[in-house]
Amino acid sequence: MDSSPDSPFTLNADDLARLEGIREALLDPSPRRIGRLDQWGLADTYETYAEVAAYRELSIAMADGTMLDAALSVPRNLAPGQTCPAVVLPAPLINIGHRAYLGMFPRWALGGYAVLAYSQRGLAASGGEIHVAGPQDVADATEVIDALVQIDGVDPERIGFFGSSYGAGTSLLAAAKDRRVKVVAGTSAWGDLFASLYENGTRHLKAFEALVQLFGEERCSKEFRRVIEKIRNNAIDDEVRDFAAVRSPRTHLDAYNDNATPILLTTAWHETIFSVPAVVDLFSSLTGPKSLLVQVGDHGNGELPGLAGLLSKPTETAYRWLDHHLGGSAGDGREPRFGVRSEYMHNLLSDLFHEDWASYALPSKRFHLAGPAAGQGDAQLAEGAPQSGWSRSLKATGRDTAVVVAPKLVQTGLAERMGLPHVYKTAEVDRDLAAIWTTEPFPQPVRVQGGLEVRVTVKPRAMDATIVAYLLDCDPATGKGHIITHAPCTVTNQQAGQATTVTFALQPAHYVLARGRRLQLVIGTHDPFFSDANSTPTTVEITSPEGAESYLDIPLGTVD
């Protein structure tokens, strides 16, 4: 998150004023300071907070002399010998650092927790350079815990971590290295950093550059700056892979499972920053207590109200999760849900539960990609026999079609959460730039639920090519639709004109189509969200040779 006007993670002026008002009231809980919070309806909340906890800001010295900016809340009036659970909150990626969590302090405090929020090195007011949740940041987290357990009343056996985004990654990686972390709740988390940067041979450049802008290159470590340039220049070597691996919770799976660390993860169906399949893979590979929440929207959308002190599924789930494992009472007293909890597009009131991902995902049905009928530009997407012998030639000009992953990072997903999904006008797509396959209208409502896979054969005129596949919910009456899922794929051949069959996963989805709607697969050659390996202008041929016929596997079922 950032407060700059061109950032997809913008906090508006009122948000910032409210946070500053909260901070002033926490530091000086006088009637005058607390009274100022009346304009946001928060005066009673922070008056009650001041009665049960004491807040102060501090700097925590690391072993190398770096000072981390932090805030501490400790329960008042603990009886002699009485201890309390504690929650550590590493900051999300925002220029105000740990202050992004100020709206949560009353809930944690009223639940009996000591709270220590801090900004990782290089972020906000903390010193040092940014290492992107690297080994230095993990070592810092251990030193933060060392400082926390010295505070009177903090139970060293009841320490949990909660974090959003960058804070989620820091929390998960800290838990892998420090057994004192008994439970983790990570919202908008990542499972595999490399998979988030590089999907099917394709760099996620738009999201990557947005994150680099948020970090601020001038504050990044020499190692990270070197990796930034390698990713920009498509020099994806062992240094880049190793840099990402050590910062990926998936790499540390054995530690979580050996310690049986309870882990809550949340993500979003249209997450454009971190890989959703990697989060699902991490969740599925955990053998200890675990929970996964997947919501409508994009990165950070779901928990944002909760960070501000309002209600949100991610934060309410996190309170229950830590209460259950640490013995606090910040939540509503209900037991947490284990397994998979999800919303479906675009129904915020939906709330489904499954024991695990295997029982969550519907069985796949195979739809074959056909060639267009005589005189038709589009083709059929249908069950039945495989279709071979056809080809579609696409122009690669470096220009996208009317269909893209998201017109705006994060903000498009936020509009989805508000019930305003972006409308894609596929009837207006230039068929020279994209190929389209469409099902017959469904006679009853159907549900897409789980992971998807596409196979096509790509034959570029040059050596390399990038294609991007999108699945849409299309209204046959208007030719307009909403995006369900997507994925890019880049082929790197030894010679120009070589045909390569590729099979790749699309982002998992949970989407309900109304009766009479169609599924529509769109394959284009350019999306501003991704890097583009096409040597423009050129052509890319999509084919379906015998024995390697093109298909789309969809986890599809009827709606009860």
LINWO-V819569 format. One record per backbone hydrogen bond with DSSP energy under -0.5 kcal/mol. NH is the residue of the N-H (numbers start at 1). CO is the residue of the C=O. Records with the same first field share a line. If there is no record, write none. Layout:
NH = CO / CO
This chain:
2 = 9
7 = 4
10 = 7
11 = 2
16 = 12
17 = 13
18 = 14
19 = 15
20 = 16
21 = 17
22 = 18
23 = 19
24 = 20
25 = 21
26 = 22
27 = 23
28 = 24
30 = 28
34 = 30
35 = 31
36 = 32
37 = 34
38 = 35
39 = 36
40 = 37
41 = 38
42 = 37
46 = 42
47 = 43
48 = 44
49 = 45
50 = 46
51 = 47 / 48
52 = 48 / 49
53 = 49
54 = 74
56 = 72
58 = 70
60 = 68
61 = 59
62 = 66
65 = 62
68 = 60 / 66
70 = 58
71 = 117
72 = 56
73 = 115
74 = 54
76 = 52
82 = 79
84 = 153
86 = 158
87 = 114
88 = 160
89 = 116
90 = 88
91 = 118
94 = 92
95 = 1
97 = 94
99 = 96
100 = 97
101 = 98
102 = 99
103 = 307
104 = 101
105 = 101 / 102
108 = 104
109 = 105
110 = 106
111 = 107
112 = 109
113 = 108
114 = 85
115 = 73
116 = 87
117 = 71
118 = 89
119 = 69
122 = 127
123 = 120
126 = 123
127 = 67
130 = 219
138 = 134
139 = 135
140 = 136
141 = 137
142 = 138
143 = 139
144 = 140
145 = 141
146 = 142
147 = 143
148 = 144
149 = 145
150 = 147
151 = 148
154 = 151
155 = 84
156 = 154
158 = 155
159 = 180
160 = 86
161 = 183
162 = 88
163 = 185
165 = 187
167 = 164
169 = 165
170 = 166
171 = 167
172 = 168
173 = 169
174 = 170
175 = 171
176 = 172
177 = 173 / 174
178 = 174
179 = 177
181 = 178
182 = 159 / 180
183 = 159
184 = 262
185 = 161
186 = 264
187 = 163 / 185
189 = 186 / 266
196 = 192
197 = 193
198 = 194
199 = 202
200 = 198
202 = 199
204 = 197
205 = 203
206 = 529
208 = 204
209 = 205
210 = 206
211 = 207
212 = 208
213 = 209
214 = 210
215 = 211
216 = 212
219 = 216
220 = 217
221 = 130
225 = 221
226 = 222
227 = 223
228 = 224
229 = 225
230 = 226
231 = 227
232 = 228
233 = 229
234 = 231
235 = 230
236 = 234
237 = 235
241 = 237
242 = 238
243 = 239
244 = 240
245 = 241
246 = 242
247 = 243
248 = 245
249 = 247
250 = 191
251 = 248
252 = 248 / 249
253 = 250
255 = 252
256 = 252
257 = 253
258 = 254
259 = 255
260 = 256
261 = 256
262 = 182
263 = 289
264 = 184
265 = 291
266 = 186
267 = 293
269 = 295
270 = 297
271 = 268
279 = 275
280 = 276
281 = 277
282 = 278
283 = 279
284 = 280
285 = 281
286 = 282 / 283
291 = 263
292 = 339
293 = 265
294 = 341
295 = 267
301 = 298
302 = 298
304 = 300
307 = 303
308 = 304
309 = 306
310 = 305
316 = 312
317 = 313
318 = 314
319 = 315
320 = 316
321 = 317
322 = 318
323 = 319
324 = 320
325 = 321
326 = 322
327 = 323
329 = 111
339 = 290
340 = 354
341 = 292
342 = 352
343 = 294
344 = 347
345 = 510
347 = 344
348 = 346
350 = 347
352 = 342
354 = 340
360 = 356
361 = 357
362 = 449
365 = 554
367 = 365 / 552
368 = 382
369 = 550
370 = 368 / 380
373 = 378
376 = 373
379 = 436
381 = 438
382 = 368 / 380
388 = 386
389 = 544
392 = 542
394 = 392 / 540
395 = 432
396 = 538
397 = 395
401 = 403 / 526
404 = 402
411 = 409
412 = 408
414 = 410
415 = 411
416 = 412
417 = 413
418 = 414
419 = 416
420 = 415
424 = 422 / 481
425 = 423
426 = 424 / 479
427 = 479
428 = 425
429 = 426
431 = 429
433 = 430
434 = 430
435 = 523
437 = 521
438 = 379
439 = 519
442 = 517
446 = 513
447 = 557
448 = 511
449 = 447 / 555
450 = 509
452 = 506
453 = 553
454 = 504
455 = 551
456 = 502
457 = 543
458 = 456 / 500
459 = 541
460 = 498
461 = 539
465 = 491
467 = 489
468 = 524
469 = 487
470 = 522
471 = 485
472 = 520
473 = 482
474 = 472 / 518
475 = 480
476 = 474
478 = 475
479 = 475
480 = 475
481 = 424
482 = 473
484 = 471
485 = 471
487 = 469
489 = 467
490 = 200
491 = 465
493 = 463 / 491
497 = 460 / 462
498 = 495
500 = 458
502 = 456 / 500
504 = 454
506 = 452
507 = 486
509 = 450
511 = 448
512 = 345
513 = 446 / 511
516 = 442
517 = 514
518 = 474
520 = 472
521 = 437
522 = 470 / 520
523 = 435
524 = 468
525 = 433
530 = 527
531 = 203
536 = 534
537 = 396
538 = 396
540 = 394
541 = 459
542 = 392
543 = 457 / 541
544 = 390
548 = 545
550 = 387
551 = 455
552 = 367
553 = 453
554 = 365 / 552
556 = 363 / 554
557 = 447
559 = 445
